Amino acid sequence: MLDDLDRRLLRHLQADPALGPSALAERAATTPAVASRRLARLRSAGVLKGREAIVNWRALGFTVEVSLRFTLDKTQPRAFDEFLEEARKVPEVLEIQTFLGRVDVRLSVIARDLAHYQDIYRRRILSLPHIADIEALMHVARIKEGEAVPL
């Protein structure tokens, strides 16, 4: 599906997403017109999902990150759907993942400090429907971060 030029374009784009079309084409050893057509093809094929602003939430004063792992009461027919619907409404939830196994759902939650986290936990998290069990893991350090793929 991807040829060498596609891989070069993607490698350079991953390394520096702010590259303009001319600079990207130059680094990938092609012309701006070819680079633009290739990127359009990669977008339409779903390889490139788009451009987004990534906000550093720590720079905005959020210093606490907690991973919450939930086991849901699966005796309720809509437990997953109702839990996920309500979890999406909590602004401090950055990520929601679902699993097969002992843990059903994981939420990544941020807070300004521990007092703020405690407030979120008591007011928002404990009010989520169909919770059978919760395990909280306090985030200490992020060792590797990024969505770059080997090309």
BELCOR-V70153 format. One record per backbone hydrogen bond with DSSP energy under -0.5 kcal/mol. NH is the residue of the N-H (numbers start at 1). CO is the residue of the C=O. If there is no record, write none. Layout:
NH & CO
NH & CO
This chain:
7 & 3
8 & 4
9 & 5
10 & 6
11 & 7
12 & 8
13 & 9
14 & 10
15 & 11
16 & 12
19 & 16
24 & 20
25 & 21
26 & 22
27 & 23
28 & 24
29 & 26
30 & 25
35 & 31
36 & 32
37 & 33
38 & 34
39 & 35
40 & 36
41 & 37
42 & 38
43 & 39
44 & 40
45 & 41
46 & 43
47 & 42
48 & 42
49 & 47
54 & 52
55 & 53
57 & 55
59 & 56
60 & 56
61 & 58
62 & 57
63 & 61
63 & 111
64 & 111
66 & 109
67 & 137
68 & 66
68 & 107
69 & 67
69 & 135
70 & 68
70 & 105
71 & 133
73 & 130
74 & 72
76 & 73
77 & 75
79 & 76
82 & 78
83 & 79
84 & 80
85 & 81
86 & 82
87 & 83
88 & 84
89 & 86
90 & 87
91 & 89
93 & 90
94 & 92
94 & 108
95 & 108
97 & 106
99 & 104
104 & 70
105 & 70
106 & 97
107 & 68
108 & 95
109 & 66
109 & 107
110 & 92
111 & 64
117 & 113
118 & 114
119 & 115
120 & 116
121 & 117
122 & 118
123 & 119
124 & 120
125 & 120
126 & 121
128 & 125
131 & 128
132 & 71
133 & 71
135 & 69
137 & 67
139 & 65
143 & 141
